[in-house]
Amino acid sequence: MTTATSDTPRPPRRPTAPDGLLVVDKPAGWTSHDVVGRVRRLAGTRRVGHAGTLDPMATGVLVVGVGRATRLLTYVVGADKAYDATVRLGVGTTTDDAEGEVTARPGAAGVTDDAVRRAVADLTGDILQVPTAVSAIKVDGRRAYARVRAGEEVELAARPVTVHRFEVLAARPGDADGVPVLDLDVEVVVSSGTYVRALARDLGAALGTAGHLTALRRTRVGGHALAAARTLEQLEAQADADGVLATIPLAEAARATFPVREVTAAEAADLGFGRWVAPTGAPGTVAAVSPAGELVALLEDARRRGEDLARPVLVLAPAGG
C-alpha cells in the first residue's frame, strides 16, 4: 500500500505588505472572513482584519486592515455606510433576504406609490430598529444566527439607529411564483449598526405585507467609496506584478475617516510616548499627522487637572519614531 506524503512544495510566502488599508469590492457568495483569508495570503501576514461584516449575498465595499492598520478598524466600523439595494415587497423570509426560506407570501397587489413614500419617510431619521434575527449579535454568549439555525426562537431588543437617507429610485411590479410583488430599487445611508435587511422587513410590515432584500451592494464606508475599491482578482494581479501587495498608507487612510491635525516634530515625539498635547478644538477623534506625513496617533480632547488637552487614544508611531 502506498502511503501519502506531503512532498508537494508549498508556494513561497509572499513578502509582507506595508501597514495600511485595502478597499475591497467583495464578490457575491464570499463571507467577509473568506476575503480576510485571501488577503492574508496576498499580504504575507496573518495580521489582517475587516471593518464591518458583509453578508455572503452582499457585494461592495469591505475595508480591510493590514498590520498596524488593523488598530484603526474599530474606528472605521463606526462610520456611516451607504448602500444600493433592492427590496421585494410581498414576500417575507427567515433571514430578511433572498438567502432565507420563505415565511410569508401575502403579495403586494394593494401597495400604492403614496403608501410607499409615507412608509419610507417613517423609516428615515432616528428610529428604533429590531435587528434581523439571523445576525452576529450575541445572545447569552452565542451568536443569534447560530441559535436560529439550531431551531431556537430568538428575540432581539430594539436599538436606536439613524437612517440618514432612504430613497426609492425605481419601482417594478412583478410576479414571484404566482404572487404579485413590487421590487423597489433604493439608496440608503445609515449609521453603524443599522441592518438594511431589517429596513426591508419593516417596510413590508408597515405596508401591511412582507418584505425582504433581493440585492445589496455597499457603496461607501465613511470616506472609503466604491470608486477606490479593487476586486480580489485585481489585488492578486497587482501583487503578482509588483511582488508586494500595495495598501493605502496609514496617514492617507486616516484622512478618509477623521479630521486631521498636523502636529510638530516635538508633538509627534510626545505622542509617541503617550503624552498629552495641546487640544485639537474639534469634537470626536482626530488623526495626528507628523511633518513627515506619518500617522502618529488618534487624539481626543479631554480635561486633565483643570486644563484642556488632547490625549492620544491610539498611538501608532513608536516612541522616537
PyMOL commands that set and color helices and strands:
alter all, ss='L'
color gray80, all
select helices_A, chain A and resi 32-43+67-77+113-122+144-149+196-206+226-228+232-242+250-255+265-272
alter helices_A, ss='H'
color red, helices_A
select strands_A, chain A and resi 20-26+48-51+59-66+81-89+92-93+102-104+125-129+138-139+142-143+159-176+179-190+211-221+224-225+260-262+285-289+295-304+307-315
alter strands_A, ss='S'
color yellow, strands_A
deselect
rebuild
show_as cartoon
